[in-house]
Amino acid sequence: MGLNLSFNEPIETVAMSTLRPFPSRFRRRATEPTVESLNDRLGALTRERQELRLTGAGSVALERNRVAITRAQWELSYALIERYLPKVAAATAQSAA
C-alpha cells in the first residue's frame, strides 16, 4: 500500500513575500561606510572580543560586543552586495543584448 498524496488538501495557504522586513536595528545608516572601513571595524571588534574574553569580562559586555560584531557583519555584507551586484547585473544585461 502506497501513499496517496494527490488527495491531501493543503493545511493553510498564505500569500508570502520573498523578502521580510528588517528590524530597524539592522537598517543601513544614512551615511554608508565603505567596505574597507567596515572591514577595519569588524577587525577591531573581533580584537576587542578576544580581549574581553582574556580579561574575564561579564556577559553584558560580551553580548554588547557580539551584537556590534553582528551589525558590522550585516553592514559589510550589504556594502559588498551594493558594490558588486550592480556591476554583475549590468554585465549580464549587456551580454544578453
PARO-536665 format. One line per field, with one value per residue (C-alpha): x, y, z; residue in one letter. Coordinates in steps of 0.02 Angstrom, whole numbers, plus 50000, padded with zeros to 5 digits. Example, Ala and Ser with C-alpha at 12.3 -4.5 7.8 and 13.67 -1.06 7.14 Angstrom:
// residues 2
east <- c(50615 / 50684)
north <- c(49775 / 49947)
up <- c(50390 / 50357)
aa <- c(a / s)
This chain:
// residues 97
east <- c(50000 / 50074 / 50042 / 49908 / 49965 / 49860 / 49704 / 49782 / 49716 / 49840 / 49829 / 49839 / 49877 / 49950 / 50022 / 50205 / 50332 / 50509 / 50584 / 50543 / 50561 / 50718 / 50707 / 50759 / 50918 / 50978 / 50940 / 51088 / 51136 / 51104 / 51291 / 51351 / 51528 / 51645 / 51683 / 51860 / 51805 / 51678 / 51811 / 51926 / 51785 / 51749 / 51932 / 51934 / 51776 / 51849 / 52009 / 51902 / 51805 / 51966 / 52025 / 51857 / 51871 / 52052 / 52007 / 51854 / 51726 / 51546 / 51405 / 51334 / 51496 / 51515 / 51336 / 51358 / 51514 / 51426 / 51284 / 51409 / 51501 / 51337 / 51288 / 51459 / 51449 / 51274 / 51328 / 51483 / 51383 / 51261 / 51401 / 51483 / 51318 / 51292 / 51469 / 51472 / 51293 / 51258 / 51413 / 51358 / 51180 / 51243 / 51365 / 51227 / 51111 / 51244 / 51288 / 51103 / 51079)
north <- c(50000 / 50168 / 50346 / 50438 / 50618 / 50686 / 50694 / 50789 / 50965 / 51099 / 51141 / 51328 / 51437 / 51609 / 51735 / 51760 / 51886 / 51836 / 51972 / 52001 / 52172 / 52204 / 52267 / 52449 / 52400 / 52313 / 52450 / 52533 / 52705 / 52861 / 52887 / 52719 / 52672 / 52596 / 52411 / 52447 / 52545 / 52411 / 52277 / 52377 / 52398 / 52212 / 52175 / 52298 / 52222 / 52047 / 52101 / 52184 / 52022 / 51923 / 52050 / 52040 / 51852 / 51859 / 51980 / 51881 / 52013 / 51991 / 51927 / 52101 / 52166 / 52008 / 52021 / 52204 / 52158 / 52011 / 52124 / 52252 / 52115 / 52052 / 52225 / 52255 / 52089 / 52131 / 52304 / 52231 / 52101 / 52232 / 52351 / 52212 / 52173 / 52356 / 52369 / 52215 / 52169 / 52320 / 52277 / 52096 / 52147 / 52273 / 52147 / 52017 / 52142 / 52191 / 52010 / 51969 / 52115)
up <- c(50000 / 49948 / 49997 / 49901 / 49915 / 49773 / 49882 / 50027 / 50048 / 50099 / 50283 / 50252 / 50103 / 50134 / 50014 / 50059 / 50005 / 49962 / 50070 / 50250 / 50330 / 50431 / 50608 / 50622 / 50715 / 50556 / 50430 / 50348 / 50406 / 50301 / 50279 / 50222 / 50272 / 50144 / 50131 / 50191 / 50345 / 50390 / 50372 / 50487 / 50613 / 50611 / 50645 / 50790 / 50864 / 50849 / 50937 / 51071 / 51096 / 51117 / 51246 / 51337 / 51347 / 51408 / 51548 / 51601 / 51554 / 51606 / 51499 / 51468 / 51392 / 51287 / 51225 / 51177 / 51081 / 50997 / 50939 / 50873 / 50777 / 50705 / 50647 / 50570 / 50478 / 50416 / 50356 / 50273 / 50179 / 50114 / 50069 / 49967 / 49881 / 49838 / 49774 / 49662 / 49619 / 49505 / 49403 / 49384 / 49336 / 49208 / 49133 / 49119 / 49035 / 48909 / 48866 / 48842 / 48720)
aa <- c(m / g / l / n / l / s / f / n / e / p / i / e / t / v / a / m / s / t / l / r / p / f / p / s / r / f / r / r / r / a / t / e / p / t / v / e / s / l / n / d / r / l / g / a / l / t / r / e / r / q / e / l / r / l / t / g / a / g / s / v / a / l / e / r / n / r / v / a / i / t / r / a / q / w / e / l / s / y / a / l / i / e / r / y / l / p / k / v / a / a / a / t / a / q / s / a / a)
